[in-house]
Amino acid sequence: MYVILVYDMDKRRVGKMLKHCRCYLNWIQNSVFEGAISEVKLKEFLAGAKLIMNEETDSLIIFKSRQEGWLAKEVIGKEKNDLDHFI
Amino acid sequence: MYVILVYDMDKRRVGKMLKHCRCYLNWIQNSVFEGAISEVKLKEFLAGAKLIMNEETDSLIIFKSRQEGWLAKEVIGKEKNDLDHFI
């Protein structure tokens, strides 16, 4: 399965969530991640994410595609994730 | 075509880009939009977006899926776009 994940967290929790997402997916921009992930790993990720977030106020959206080939990605402007290693 | 769009703009340009995106797609969270759009409309959108953004520093990523059914969306926590009309 291929997923795109975006989150919107309170800034007190954003660092923790960023770190958690990076263990499972590739960071592409701001609060956006993508990557191939198994159903089991996604469940594990979500269980962890729910411990970090406040479900009353924070938000996490996951778009799932059964195959990566079903999604074409186009980047206009600067590719931000070339800085991935520096932050 | 169904698209997910995320942008990362300098705050001086973010308001303009938000407004531009809203003319073509549905806002779902922060700087994330989604929606069905034709190839022609997407080209029109991109032409406009390129006038707003600084391609050296800003970034716009579009994930395209030929069919909406190929993407499943899951929202955990608060659905932010119920505030769509208020901001």
Backbone of each chain as nested JSON, in Angstrom:
{
  "chains": [
    {"id": "A", "residues": [
      {"number": 1, "name": "MET", "atoms": {"N": [0.85, -1.187, 0.0], "CA": [0.0, 0.0, 0.0], "C": [0.894, 1.248, 0.0]}},
      {"number": 2, "name": "TYR", "atoms": {"N": [0.434, 2.268, -0.693], "CA": [1.196, 3.506, -0.746], "C": [0.345, 4.604, -0.106]}},
      {"number": 3, "name": "VAL", "atoms": {"N": [0.942, 5.368, 0.773], "CA": [0.131, 6.375, 1.465], "C": [0.744, 7.778, 1.382]}},
      {"number": 4, "name": "ILE", "atoms": {"N": [-0.154, 8.743, 1.463], "CA": [0.241, 10.139, 1.662], "C": [-0.378, 10.536, 2.993]}},
      {"number": 5, "name": "LEU", "atoms": {"N": [0.418, 11.112, 3.845], "CA": [-0.063, 11.447, 5.182], "C": [0.158, 12.934, 5.442]}},
      {"number": 6, "name": "VAL", "atoms": {"N": [-0.854, 13.587, 5.948], "CA": [-0.691, 14.988, 6.359], "C": [-1.229, 15.135, 7.775]}},
      {"number": 7, "name": "TYR", "atoms": {"N": [-0.528, 15.914, 8.575], "CA": [-1.047, 16.128, 9.922], "C": [-1.121, 17.607, 10.241]}},
      {"number": 8, "name": "ASP", "atoms": {"N": [-1.949, 17.918, 11.186], "CA": [-2.097, 19.287, 11.668], "C": [-2.185, 19.184, 13.192]}},
      {"number": 9, "name": "MET", "atoms": {"N": [-1.073, 19.484, 13.823], "CA": [-0.957, 19.286, 15.27], "C": [-0.733, 20.62, 15.969]}},
      {"number": 10, "name": "ASP", "atoms": {"N": [-1.065, 20.647, 17.211], "CA": [-0.655, 21.746, 18.06], "C": [0.875, 21.723, 18.137]}},
      {"number": 11, "name": "LYS", "atoms": {"N": [1.487, 22.901, 18.186], "CA": [2.957, 22.947, 18.106], "C": [3.649, 22.237, 19.28]}},
      {"number": 12, "name": "ARG", "atoms": {"N": [2.927, 22.039, 20.38], "CA": [3.516, 21.308, 21.504], "C": [3.722, 19.825, 21.172]}},
      {"number": 13, "name": "ARG", "atoms": {"N": [2.949, 19.337, 20.183], "CA": [3.029, 17.906, 19.861], "C": [3.666, 17.634, 18.505]}},
      {"number": 14, "name": "VAL", "atoms": {"N": [3.932, 18.699, 17.773], "CA": [4.349, 18.522, 16.382], "C": [5.713, 17.828, 16.246]}},
      {"number": 15, "name": "GLY", "atoms": {"N": [6.61, 18.105, 17.154], "CA": [7.942, 17.498, 17.093], "C": [7.891, 15.993, 17.288]}},
      {"number": 16, "name": "LYS", "atoms": {"N": [7.078, 15.597, 18.238], "CA": [6.911, 14.167, 18.523], "C": [6.287, 13.449, 17.333]}},
      {"number": 17, "name": "MET", "atoms": {"N": [5.284, 14.088, 16.735], "CA": [4.603, 13.462, 15.603], "C": [5.536, 13.365, 14.393]}},
      {"number": 18, "name": "LEU", "atoms": {"N": [6.299, 14.4, 14.166], "CA": [7.278, 14.405, 13.073], "C": [8.228, 13.213, 13.213]}},
      {"number": 19, "name": "LYS", "atoms": {"N": [8.729, 13.049, 14.41], "CA": [9.664, 11.958, 14.693], "C": [8.993, 10.596, 14.479]}},
      {"number": 20, "name": "HIS", "atoms": {"N": [7.769, 10.49, 14.937], "CA": [7.013, 9.239, 14.796], "C": [6.779, 8.916, 13.309]}},
      {"number": 21, "name": "CYS", "atoms": {"N": [6.368, 9.911, 12.55], "CA": [6.098, 9.701, 11.113], "C": [7.368, 9.275, 10.374]}},
      {"number": 22, "name": "ARG", "atoms": {"N": [8.486, 9.878, 10.755], "CA": [9.748, 9.568, 10.081], "C": [10.202, 8.13, 10.265]}},
      {"number": 23, "name": "CYS", "atoms": {"N": [9.693, 7.486, 11.299], "CA": [10.042, 6.071, 11.508], "C": [9.335, 5.168, 10.51]}},
      {"number": 24, "name": "TYR", "atoms": {"N": [8.281, 5.691, 9.879], "CA": [7.459, 4.842, 9.008], "C": [7.41, 5.317, 7.558]}},
      {"number": 25, "name": "LEU", "atoms": {"N": [7.563, 6.638, 7.354], "CA": [7.348, 7.194, 6.011], "C": [8.431, 8.208, 5.667]}},
      {"number": 26, "name": "ASN", "atoms": {"N": [8.399, 8.665, 4.425], "CA": [9.374, 9.661, 3.973], "C": [8.772, 11.058, 4.041]}},
      {"number": 27, "name": "TRP", "atoms": {"N": [9.499, 11.953, 4.632], "CA": [9.049, 13.341, 4.741], "C": [9.169, 14.006, 3.379]}},
      {"number": 28, "name": "ILE", "atoms": {"N": [8.137, 14.714, 2.947], "CA": [8.291, 15.421, 1.669], "C": [8.13, 16.925, 1.76]}},
      {"number": 29, "name": "GLN", "atoms": {"N": [7.396, 17.39, 2.743], "CA": [7.202, 18.842, 2.836], "C": [6.439, 19.137, 4.119]}},
      {"number": 30, "name": "ASN", "atoms": {"N": [6.874, 20.153, 4.846], "CA": [6.146, 20.567, 6.055], "C": [5.626, 19.376, 6.859]}},
      {"number": 31, "name": "SER", "atoms": {"N": [4.335, 19.237, 6.901], "CA": [3.707, 18.163, 7.671], "C": [3.166, 17.083, 6.738]}},
      {"number": 32, "name": "VAL", "atoms": {"N": [3.869, 16.846, 5.634], "CA": [3.421, 15.877, 4.632], "C": [4.457, 14.765, 4.454]}},
      {"number": 33, "name": "PHE", "atoms": {"N": [3.979, 13.541, 4.481], "CA": [4.833, 12.358, 4.329], "C": [4.249, 11.449, 3.264]}},
      {"number": 34, "name": "GLU", "atoms": {"N": [5.087, 10.616, 2.69], "CA": [4.583, 9.61, 1.756], "C": [5.431, 8.361, 1.878]}},
      {"number": 35, "name": "GLY", "atoms": {"N": [4.898, 7.274, 1.38], "CA": [5.703, 6.068, 1.358], "C": [4.891, 4.799, 1.252]}},
      {"number": 36, "name": "ALA", "atoms": {"N": [5.592, 3.715, 0.968], "CA": [4.98, 2.396, 0.94], "C": [4.963, 1.87, 2.367]}},
      {"number": 37, "name": "ILE", "atoms": {"N": [3.873, 1.283, 2.751], "CA": [3.749, 0.769, 4.115], "C": [2.766, -0.405, 4.111]}},
      {"number": 38, "name": "SER", "atoms": {"N": [3.022, -1.39, 4.937], "CA": [2.108, -2.539, 5.006], "C": [0.933, -2.185, 5.906]}},
      {"number": 39, "name": "GLU", "atoms": {"N": [-0.127, -2.956, 5.778], "CA": [-1.319, -2.757, 6.603], "C": [-0.953, -2.865, 8.096]}},
      {"number": 40, "name": "VAL", "atoms": {"N": [-0.112, -3.829, 8.42], "CA": [0.298, -4.056, 9.81], "C": [1.102, -2.876, 10.352]}},
      {"number": 41, "name": "LYS", "atoms": {"N": [2.045, -2.417, 9.548], "CA": [2.878, -1.29, 9.973], "C": [2.031, -0.026, 10.107]}},
      {"number": 42, "name": "LEU", "atoms": {"N": [1.055, 0.133, 9.225], "CA": [0.192, 1.311, 9.301], "C": [-0.621, 1.285, 10.596]}},
      {"number": 43, "name": "LYS", "atoms": {"N": [-1.112, 0.119, 10.964], "CA": [-1.853, -0.009, 12.228], "C": [-0.963, 0.351, 13.412]}},
      {"number": 44, "name": "GLU", "atoms": {"N": [0.256, -0.137, 13.359], "CA": [1.241, 0.15, 14.409], "C": [1.501, 1.664, 14.467]}},
      {"number": 45, "name": "PHE", "atoms": {"N": [1.681, 2.252, 13.286], "CA": [1.897, 3.703, 13.216], "C": [0.728, 4.454, 13.842]}},
      {"number": 46, "name": "LEU", "atoms": {"N": [-0.498, 4.057, 13.459], "CA": [-1.689, 4.769, 13.93], "C": [-1.864, 4.64, 15.444]}},
      {"number": 47, "name": "ALA", "atoms": {"N": [-1.565, 3.463, 15.974], "CA": [-1.657, 3.274, 17.421], "C": [-0.713, 4.248, 18.127]}},
      {"number": 48, "name": "GLY", "atoms": {"N": [0.495, 4.378, 17.599], "CA": [1.468, 5.307, 18.166], "C": [1.038, 6.758, 17.996]}},
      {"number": 49, "name": "ALA", "atoms": {"N": [0.517, 7.056, 16.818], "CA": [0.101, 8.439, 16.516], "C": [-1.018, 8.885, 17.459]}},
      {"number": 50, "name": "LYS", "atoms": {"N": [-1.931, 7.968, 17.733], "CA": [-3.06, 8.305, 18.615], "C": [-2.613, 8.595, 20.043]}},
      {"number": 51, "name": "LEU", "atoms": {"N": [-1.499, 8.02, 20.432], "CA": [-0.959, 8.318, 21.765], "C": [-0.351, 9.719, 21.81]}},
      {"number": 52, "name": "ILE", "atoms": {"N": [0.134, 10.169, 20.654], "CA": [0.776, 11.488, 20.601], "C": [-0.257, 12.607, 20.453]}},
      {"number": 53, "name": "MET", "atoms": {"N": [-1.213, 12.391, 19.572], "CA": [-2.132, 13.478, 19.238], "C": [-3.28, 13.64, 20.231]}},
      {"number": 54, "name": "ASN", "atoms": {"N": [-3.889, 14.801, 20.192], "CA": [-5.127, 15.06, 20.903], "C": [-6.222, 14.982, 19.844]}},
      {"number": 55, "name": "GLU", "atoms": {"N": [-7.007, 13.931, 19.884], "CA": [-7.971, 13.7, 18.802], "C": [-9.105, 14.729, 18.768]}},
      {"number": 56, "name": "GLU", "atoms": {"N": [-9.223, 15.516, 19.827], "CA": [-10.245, 16.571, 19.861], "C": [-9.846, 17.765, 19.001]}},
      {"number": 57, "name": "THR", "atoms": {"N": [-8.541, 18.001, 18.926], "CA": [-8.096, 19.229, 18.257], "C": [-7.127, 18.976, 17.102]}},
      {"number": 58, "name": "ASP", "atoms": {"N": [-6.332, 17.905, 17.205], "CA": [-5.358, 17.624, 16.147], "C": [-6.0, 16.788, 15.044]}},
      {"number": 59, "name": "SER", "atoms": {"N": [-5.341, 16.75, 13.939], "CA": [-5.898, 16.034, 12.798], "C": [-4.803, 15.327, 12.004]}},
      {"number": 60, "name": "LEU", "atoms": {"N": [-5.157, 14.165, 11.508], "CA": [-4.219, 13.343, 10.737], "C": [-5.024, 12.785, 9.568]}},
      {"number": 61, "name": "ILE", "atoms": {"N": [-4.574, 13.031, 8.368], "CA": [-5.3, 12.506, 7.207], "C": [-4.382, 11.586, 6.421]}},
      {"number": 62, "name": "ILE", "atoms": {"N": [-4.901, 10.43, 6.084], "CA": [-4.125, 9.461, 5.31], "C": [-4.862, 9.13, 4.026]}},
      {"number": 63, "name": "PHE", "atoms": {"N": [-4.174, 9.31, 2.908], "CA": [-4.705, 8.873, 1.623], "C": [-3.998, 7.58, 1.275]}},
      {"number": 64, "name": "LYS", "atoms": {"N": [-4.775, 6.561, 1.003], "CA": [-4.171, 5.262, 0.713], "C": [-4.419, 4.884, -0.739]}},
      {"number": 65, "name": "SER", "atoms": {"N": [-3.395, 4.4, -1.374], "CA": [-3.532, 3.918, -2.736], "C": [-2.987, 2.493, -2.741]}},
      {"number": 66, "name": "ARG", "atoms": {"N": [-3.731, 1.59, -3.365], "CA": [-3.272, 0.208, -3.318], "C": [-1.945, 0.027, -4.034]}},
      {"number": 67, "name": "GLN", "atoms": {"N": [-1.717, 0.861, -5.039], "CA": [-0.454, 0.764, -5.769], "C": [0.149, 2.144, -5.968]}},
      {"number": 68, "name": "GLU", "atoms": {"N": [1.452, 2.224, -5.801], "CA": [2.121, 3.514, -5.971], "C": [1.918, 4.043, -7.384]}},
      {"number": 69, "name": "GLY", "atoms": {"N": [1.878, 3.145, -8.361], "CA": [1.732, 3.547, -9.76], "C": [0.428, 4.258, -10.072]}},
      {"number": 70, "name": "TRP", "atoms": {"N": [-0.522, 4.167, -9.158], "CA": [-1.801, 4.829, -9.37], "C": [-1.734, 6.322, -9.06]}},
      {"number": 71, "name": "LEU", "atoms": {"N": [-0.629, 6.727, -8.474], "CA": [-0.457, 8.13, -8.12], "C": [0.731, 8.7, -8.871]}},
      {"number": 72, "name": "ALA", "atoms": {"N": [0.512, 9.798, -9.548], "CA": [1.627, 10.482, -10.186], "C": [1.925, 11.716, -9.357]}},
      {"number": 73, "name": "LYS", "atoms": {"N": [3.192, 11.965, -9.103], "CA": [3.554, 13.122, -8.277], "C": [4.246, 14.177, -9.126]}},
      {"number": 74, "name": "GLU", "atoms": {"N": [3.83, 15.401, -8.972], "CA": [4.471, 16.5, -9.693], "C": [4.895, 17.546, -8.673]}},
      {"number": 75, "name": "VAL", "atoms": {"N": [6.151, 17.951, -8.737], "CA": [6.636, 18.975, -7.816], "C": [6.921, 20.242, -8.614]}},
      {"number": 76, "name": "ILE", "atoms": {"N": [6.33, 21.347, -8.179], "CA": [6.595, 22.645, -8.814], "C": [7.345, 23.476, -7.792]}},
      {"number": 77, "name": "GLY", "atoms": {"N": [8.422, 24.087, -8.24], "CA": [9.223, 24.884, -7.317], "C": [10.275, 24.03, -6.658]}},
      {"number": 78, "name": "LYS", "atoms": {"N": [10.574, 24.375, -5.422], "CA": [11.691, 23.764, -4.718], "C": [11.317, 22.4, -4.124]}},
      {"number": 79, "name": "GLU", "atoms": {"N": [12.159, 21.402, -4.362], "CA": [11.96, 20.102, -3.698], "C": [12.517, 20.234, -2.287]}},
      {"number": 80, "name": "LYS", "atoms": {"N": [11.633, 20.266, -1.305], "CA": [12.072, 20.559, 0.058], "C": [12.808, 19.399, 0.713]}},
      {"number": 81, "name": "ASN", "atoms": {"N": [12.49, 18.185, 0.29], "CA": [13.052, 17.07, 1.051], "C": [14.524, 16.791, 0.754]}},
      {"number": 82, "name": "ASP", "atoms": {"N": [15.141, 17.651, -0.076], "CA": [16.588, 17.516, -0.214], "C": [17.283, 18.028, 1.05]}},
      {"number": 83, "name": "LEU", "atoms": {"N": [16.491, 18.662, 1.918], "CA": [17.036, 19.132, 3.2], "C": [16.785, 18.122, 4.317]}},
      {"number": 84, "name": "ASP", "atoms": {"N": [16.19, 17.028, 3.94], "CA": [15.741, 16.023, 4.9], "C": [16.787, 15.678, 5.957]}},
      {"number": 85, "name": "HIS", "atoms": {"N": [18.024, 15.591, 5.53], "CA": [19.067, 15.141, 6.451], "C": [19.543, 16.225, 7.409]}},
      {"number": 86, "name": "PHE", "atoms": {"N": [19.121, 17.465, 7.143], "CA": [19.696, 18.555, 7.917], "C": [18.808, 19.055, 9.038]}},
      {"number": 87, "name": "ILE", "atoms": {"N": [17.577, 18.556, 9.093], "CA": [16.718, 19.067, 10.166], "C": [16.287, 17.968, 11.13]}}
    ]},
    {"id": "B", "residues": [
      {"number": 1, "name": "MET", "atoms": {"N": [-9.801, 13.495, -13.359], "CA": [-8.594, 13.307, -12.551], "C": [-8.851, 13.812, -11.132]}},
      {"number": 2, "name": "TYR", "atoms": {"N": [-8.285, 13.1, -10.165], "CA": [-8.458, 13.494, -8.774], "C": [-7.082, 13.874, -8.224]}},
      {"number": 3, "name": "VAL", "atoms": {"N": [-6.99, 15.004, -7.561], "CA": [-5.675, 15.431, -7.086], "C": [-5.662, 15.764, -5.599]}},
      {"number": 4, "name": "ILE", "atoms": {"N": [-4.482, 15.591, -5.032], "CA": [-4.193, 16.088, -3.69], "C": [-3.076, 17.098, -3.872]}},
      {"number": 5, "name": "LEU", "atoms": {"N": [-3.256, 18.259, -3.316], "CA": [-2.265, 19.319, -3.506], "C": [-1.775, 19.816, -2.157]}},
      {"number": 6, "name": "VAL", "atoms": {"N": [-0.474, 19.938, -2.02], "CA": [0.084, 20.54, -0.804], "C": [1.065, 21.632, -1.202]}},
      {"number": 7, "name": "TYR", "atoms": {"N": [1.019, 22.721, -0.491], "CA": [1.992, 23.779, -0.809], "C": [2.754, 24.199, 0.424]}},
      {"number": 8, "name": "ASP", "atoms": {"N": [3.889, 24.768, 0.202], "CA": [4.728, 25.302, 1.266], "C": [5.255, 26.639, 0.756]}},
      {"number": 9, "name": "MET", "atoms": {"N": [4.637, 27.704, 1.224], "CA": [4.921, 29.043, 0.706], "C": [5.497, 29.93, 1.803]}},
      {"number": 10, "name": "ASP", "atoms": {"N": [6.192, 30.926, 1.398], "CA": [6.549, 31.993, 2.321], "C": [5.253, 32.666, 2.783]}},
      {"number": 11, "name": "LYS", "atoms": {"N": [5.211, 33.094, 4.026], "CA": [3.944, 33.614, 4.56], "C": [3.448, 34.871, 3.838]}},
      {"number": 12, "name": "ARG", "atoms": {"N": [4.36, 35.569, 3.15], "CA": [3.924, 36.738, 2.381], "C": [3.046, 36.347, 1.192]}},
      {"number": 13, "name": "ARG", "atoms": {"N": [3.19, 35.076, 0.746], "CA": [2.44, 34.653, -0.448], "C": [1.347, 33.634, -0.137]}},
      {"number": 14, "name": "VAL", "atoms": {"N": [1.309, 33.216, 1.109], "CA": [0.435, 32.081, 1.442], "C": [-1.059, 32.418, 1.294]}},
      {"number": 15, "name": "GLY", "atoms": {"N": [-1.418, 33.627, 1.621], "CA": [-2.831, 34.026, 1.519], "C": [-3.316, 34.008, 0.082]}},
      {"number": 16, "name": "LYS", "atoms": {"N": [-2.464, 34.512, -0.795], "CA": [-2.808, 34.544, -2.223], "C": [-2.945, 33.128, -2.779]}},
      {"number": 17, "name": "MET", "atoms": {"N": [-2.026, 32.251, -2.367], "CA": [-2.061, 30.875, -2.87], "C": [-3.287, 30.142, -2.348]}},
      {"number": 18, "name": "LEU", "atoms": {"N": [-3.603, 30.36, -1.077], "CA": [-4.796, 29.756, -0.48], "C": [-6.036, 30.124, -1.284]}},
      {"number": 19, "name": "LYS", "atoms": {"N": [-6.152, 31.396, -1.583], "CA": [-7.301, 31.909, -2.343], "C": [-7.338, 31.279, -3.74]}},
      {"number": 20, "name": "HIS", "atoms": {"N": [-6.183, 31.2, -4.346], "CA": [-6.078, 30.625, -5.693], "C": [-6.497, 29.146, -5.677]}},
      {"number": 21, "name": "CYS", "atoms": {"N": [-5.987, 28.406, -4.716], "CA": [-6.311, 26.97, -4.622], "C": [-7.803, 26.751, -4.407]}},
      {"number": 22, "name": "ARG", "atoms": {"N": [-8.393, 27.609, -3.589], "CA": [-9.82, 27.464, -3.278], "C": [-10.726, 27.649, -4.481]}},
      {"number": 23, "name": "CYS", "atoms": {"N": [-10.23, 28.311, -5.485], "CA": [-11.02, 28.477, -6.716], "C": [-11.1, 27.17, -7.499]}},
      {"number": 24, "name": "TYR", "atoms": {"N": [-10.183, 26.259, -7.222], "CA": [-10.107, 25.046, -8.041], "C": [-10.344, 23.757, -7.259]}},
      {"number": 25, "name": "LEU", "atoms": {"N": [-10.01, 23.783, -5.956], "CA": [-10.04, 22.535, -5.175], "C": [-10.677, 22.77, -3.81]}},
      {"number": 26, "name": "ASN", "atoms": {"N": [-10.877, 21.69, -3.077], "CA": [-11.448, 21.785, -1.733], "C": [-10.35, 21.76, -0.684]}},
      {"number": 27, "name": "TRP", "atoms": {"N": [-10.427, 22.69, 0.226], "CA": [-9.449, 22.765, 1.306], "C": [-9.729, 21.653, 2.299]}},
      {"number": 28, "name": "ILE", "atoms": {"N": [-8.711, 20.924, 2.721], "CA": [-8.968, 19.909, 3.736], "C": [-8.2, 20.11, 5.034]}},
      {"number": 29, "name": "GLN", "atoms": {"N": [-7.056, 20.753, 4.963], "CA": [-6.27, 20.919, 6.196], "C": [-5.086, 21.821, 5.883]}},
      {"number": 30, "name": "ASN", "atoms": {"N": [-4.819, 22.755, 6.762], "CA": [-3.638, 23.623, 6.586], "C": [-3.422, 24.01, 5.131]}},
      {"number": 31, "name": "SER", "atoms": {"N": [-2.345, 23.518, 4.564], "CA": [-1.999, 23.856, 3.187], "C": [-2.264, 22.674, 2.258]}},
      {"number": 32, "name": "VAL", "atoms": {"N": [-3.318, 21.927, 2.559], "CA": [-3.645, 20.72, 1.783], "C": [-5.038, 20.84, 1.158]}},
      {"number": 33, "name": "PHE", "atoms": {"N": [-5.096, 20.536, -0.117], "CA": [-6.349, 20.591, -0.866], "C": [-6.555, 19.286, -1.603]}},
      {"number": 34, "name": "GLU", "atoms": {"N": [-7.798, 19.011, -1.946], "CA": [-8.077, 17.841, -2.777], "C": [-9.27, 18.144, -3.663]}},
      {"number": 35, "name": "GLY", "atoms": {"N": [-9.411, 17.361, -4.697], "CA": [-10.588, 17.52, -5.527], "C": [-10.437, 16.938, -6.912]}},
      {"number": 36, "name": "ALA", "atoms": {"N": [-11.573, 16.85, -7.589], "CA": [-11.583, 16.418, -8.982], "C": [-11.318, 17.647, -9.839]}},
      {"number": 37, "name": "ILE", "atoms": {"N": [-10.491, 17.495, -10.825], "CA": [-10.148, 18.633, -11.685], "C": [-9.786, 18.097, -13.071]}},
      {"number": 38, "name": "SER", "atoms": {"N": [-10.134, 18.84, -14.08], "CA": [-9.798, 18.404, -15.44], "C": [-8.357, 18.795, -15.753]}},
      {"number": 39, "name": "GLU", "atoms": {"N": [-7.805, 18.155, -16.757], "CA": [-6.431, 18.456, -17.195], "C": [-6.298, 19.95, -17.553]}},
      {"number": 40, "name": "VAL", "atoms": {"N": [-7.311, 20.463, -18.244], "CA": [-7.304, 21.866, -18.688], "C": [-7.338, 22.823, -17.488]}},
      {"number": 41, "name": "LYS", "atoms": {"N": [-8.228, 22.52, -16.548], "CA": [-8.349, 23.362, -15.355], "C": [-7.065, 23.304, -14.522]}},
      {"number": 42, "name": "LEU", "atoms": {"N": [-6.445, 22.138, -14.471], "CA": [-5.217, 21.992, -13.708], "C": [-4.097, 22.836, -14.332]}},
      {"number": 43, "name": "LYS", "atoms": {"N": [-4.053, 22.842, -15.646], "CA": [-3.052, 23.675, -16.337], "C": [-3.278, 25.149, -16.033]}},
      {"number": 44, "name": "GLU", "atoms": {"N": [-4.536, 25.536, -16.055], "CA": [-4.917, 26.919, -15.748], "C": [-4.514, 27.249, -14.309]}},
      {"number": 45, "name": "PHE", "atoms": {"N": [-4.809, 26.316, -13.392], "CA": [-4.437, 26.506, -11.992], "C": [-2.93, 26.689, -11.848]}},
      {"number": 46, "name": "LEU", "atoms": {"N": [-2.166, 25.808, -12.514], "CA": [-0.709, 25.846, -12.379], "C": [-0.116, 27.131, -12.951]}},
      {"number": 47, "name": "ALA", "atoms": {"N": [-0.678, 27.593, -14.047], "CA": [-0.209, 28.854, -14.638], "C": [-0.391, 29.985, -13.628]}},
      {"number": 48, "name": "GLY", "atoms": {"N": [-1.544, 29.989, -12.976], "CA": [-1.821, 31.008, -11.964], "C": [-0.929, 30.853, -10.744]}},
      {"number": 49, "name": "ALA", "atoms": {"N": [-0.739, 29.608, -10.328], "CA": [0.069, 29.334, -9.137], "C": [1.517, 29.786, -9.35]}},
      {"number": 50, "name": "LYS", "atoms": {"N": [2.01, 29.571, -10.551], "CA": [3.396, 29.957, -10.844], "C": [3.597, 31.468, -10.81]}},
      {"number": 51, "name": "LEU", "atoms": {"N": [2.537, 32.207, -11.053], "CA": [2.618, 33.665, -10.959], "C": [2.682, 34.112, -9.502]}},
      {"number": 52, "name": "ILE", "atoms": {"N": [2.074, 33.317, -8.627], "CA": [2.025, 33.682, -7.205], "C": [3.308, 33.261, -6.486]}},
      {"number": 53, "name": "MET", "atoms": {"N": [3.773, 32.048, -6.779], "CA": [4.882, 31.5, -5.999], "C": [6.259, 31.96, -6.475]}},
      {"number": 54, "name": "ASN", "atoms": {"N": [7.223, 31.817, -5.599], "CA": [8.617, 31.998, -5.958], "C": [9.188, 30.596, -6.108]}},
      {"number": 55, "name": "GLU", "atoms": {"N": [9.456, 30.203, -7.343], "CA": [9.841, 28.808, -7.592], "C": [11.214, 28.444, -7.015]}},
      {"number": 56, "name": "GLU", "atoms": {"N": [11.968, 29.462, -6.608], "CA": [13.273, 29.206, -5.985], "C": [13.127, 28.718, -4.542]}},
      {"number": 57, "name": "THR", "atoms": {"N": [12.086, 29.196, -3.891], "CA": [11.973, 28.919, -2.456], "C": [10.675, 28.214, -2.073]}},
      {"number": 58, "name": "ASP", "atoms": {"N": [9.597, 28.495, -2.798], "CA": [8.305, 27.888, -2.468], "C": [8.167, 26.537, -3.155]}},
      {"number": 59, "name": "SER", "atoms": {"N": [7.216, 25.781, -2.679], "CA": [7.043, 24.437, -3.217], "C": [5.563, 24.075, -3.298]}},
      {"number": 60, "name": "LEU", "atoms": {"N": [5.234, 23.362, -4.341], "CA": [3.858, 22.937, -4.59], "C": [3.948, 21.49, -5.062]}},
      {"number": 61, "name": "ILE", "atoms": {"N": [3.278, 20.585, -4.381], "CA": [3.317, 19.184, -4.785], "C": [1.901, 18.724, -5.111]}},
      {"number": 62, "name": "ILE", "atoms": {"N": [1.772, 18.083, -6.252], "CA": [0.468, 17.579, -6.676], "C": [0.554, 16.069, -6.877]}},
      {"number": 63, "name": "PHE", "atoms": {"N": [-0.328, 15.355, -6.208], "CA": [-0.472, 13.915, -6.424], "C": [-1.711, 13.725, -7.283]}},
      {"number": 64, "name": "LYS", "atoms": {"N": [-1.532, 13.059, -8.403], "CA": [-2.666, 12.879, -9.313], "C": [-3.067, 11.418, -9.367]}},
      {"number": 65, "name": "SER", "atoms": {"N": [-4.345, 11.205, -9.302], "CA": [-4.879, 9.859, -9.432], "C": [-5.913, 9.905, -10.549]}},
      {"number": 66, "name": "ARG", "atoms": {"N": [-5.863, 8.923, -11.439], "CA": [-6.795, 9.001, -12.561], "C": [-8.239, 8.861, -12.097]}},
      {"number": 67, "name": "GLN", "atoms": {"N": [-8.425, 8.136, -11.009], "CA": [-9.786, 7.961, -10.487], "C": [-9.804, 8.182, -8.986]}},
      {"number": 68, "name": "GLU", "atoms": {"N": [-10.838, 8.858, -8.536], "CA": [-10.967, 9.125, -7.109], "C": [-11.035, 7.814, -6.317]}},
      {"number": 69, "name": "GLY", "atoms": {"N": [-11.68, 6.806, -6.899], "CA": [-11.855, 5.514, -6.234], "C": [-10.543, 4.803, -5.923]}},
      {"number": 70, "name": "TRP", "atoms": {"N": [-9.471, 5.234, -6.552], "CA": [-8.175, 4.605, -6.31], "C": [-7.536, 5.101, -5.015]}},
      {"number": 71, "name": "LEU", "atoms": {"N": [-8.117, 6.116, -4.457], "CA": [-7.592, 6.673, -3.208], "C": [-8.628, 6.518, -2.107]}},
      {"number": 72, "name": "ALA", "atoms": {"N": [-8.217, 5.955, -1.01], "CA": [-9.109, 5.898, 0.149], "C": [-8.596, 6.92, 1.144]}},
      {"number": 73, "name": "LYS", "atoms": {"N": [-9.486, 7.678, 1.735], "CA": [-9.068, 8.707, 2.693], "C": [-9.523, 8.319, 4.087]}},
      {"number": 74, "name": "GLU", "atoms": {"N": [-8.633, 8.451, 5.033], "CA": [-8.97, 8.181, 6.426], "C": [-8.578, 9.405, 7.243]}},
      {"number": 75, "name": "VAL", "atoms": {"N": [-9.509, 9.891, 8.048], "CA": [-9.223, 11.048, 8.898], "C": [-9.209, 10.596, 10.349]}},
      {"number": 76, "name": "ILE", "atoms": {"N": [-8.129, 10.872, 11.046], "CA": [-8.04, 10.561, 12.471], "C": [-8.017, 11.899, 13.218]}},
      {"number": 77, "name": "GLY", "atoms": {"N": [-8.848, 11.993, 14.226], "CA": [-8.909, 13.242, 14.977], "C": [-9.931, 14.173, 14.363]}},
      {"number": 78, "name": "LYS", "atoms": {"N": [-9.649, 15.446, 14.457], "CA": [-10.614, 16.465, 14.073], "C": [-10.647, 16.68, 12.56]}},
      {"number": 79, "name": "GLU", "atoms": {"N": [-11.841, 16.683, 12.001], "CA": [-11.982, 17.045, 10.569], "C": [-11.959, 18.563, 10.489]}},
      {"number": 80, "name": "LYS", "atoms": {"N": [-10.879, 19.103, 9.981], "CA": [-10.702, 20.561, 10.032], "C": [-11.591, 21.303, 9.042]}},
      {"number": 81, "name": "ASN", "atoms": {"N": [-11.923, 20.652, 7.95], "CA": [-12.6, 21.444, 6.925], "C": [-14.078, 21.724, 7.225]}},
      {"number": 82, "name": "ASP", "atoms": {"N": [-14.532, 21.32, 8.426], "CA": [-15.871, 21.77, 8.787], "C": [-15.855, 23.252, 9.145]}},
      {"number": 83, "name": "LEU", "atoms": {"N": [-14.648, 23.811, 9.235], "CA": [-14.512, 25.248, 9.508], "C": [-14.329, 26.023, 8.212]}},
      {"number": 84, "name": "ASP", "atoms": {"N": [-14.403, 25.334, 7.133], "CA": [-14.107, 25.898, 5.818], "C": [-14.779, 27.253, 5.579]}},
      {"number": 85, "name": "HIS", "atoms": {"N": [-16.02, 27.359, 6.016], "CA": [-16.763, 28.576, 5.685], "C": [-16.446, 29.745, 6.593]}},
      {"number": 86, "name": "PHE", "atoms": {"N": [-15.706, 29.473, 7.649], "CA": [-15.515, 30.521, 8.648], "C": [-14.182, 31.246, 8.55]}},
      {"number": 87, "name": "ILE", "atoms": {"N": [-13.313, 30.765, 7.699], "CA": [-12.017, 31.467, 7.639], "C": [-11.766, 32.051, 6.254]}}
    ]}
  ]
}
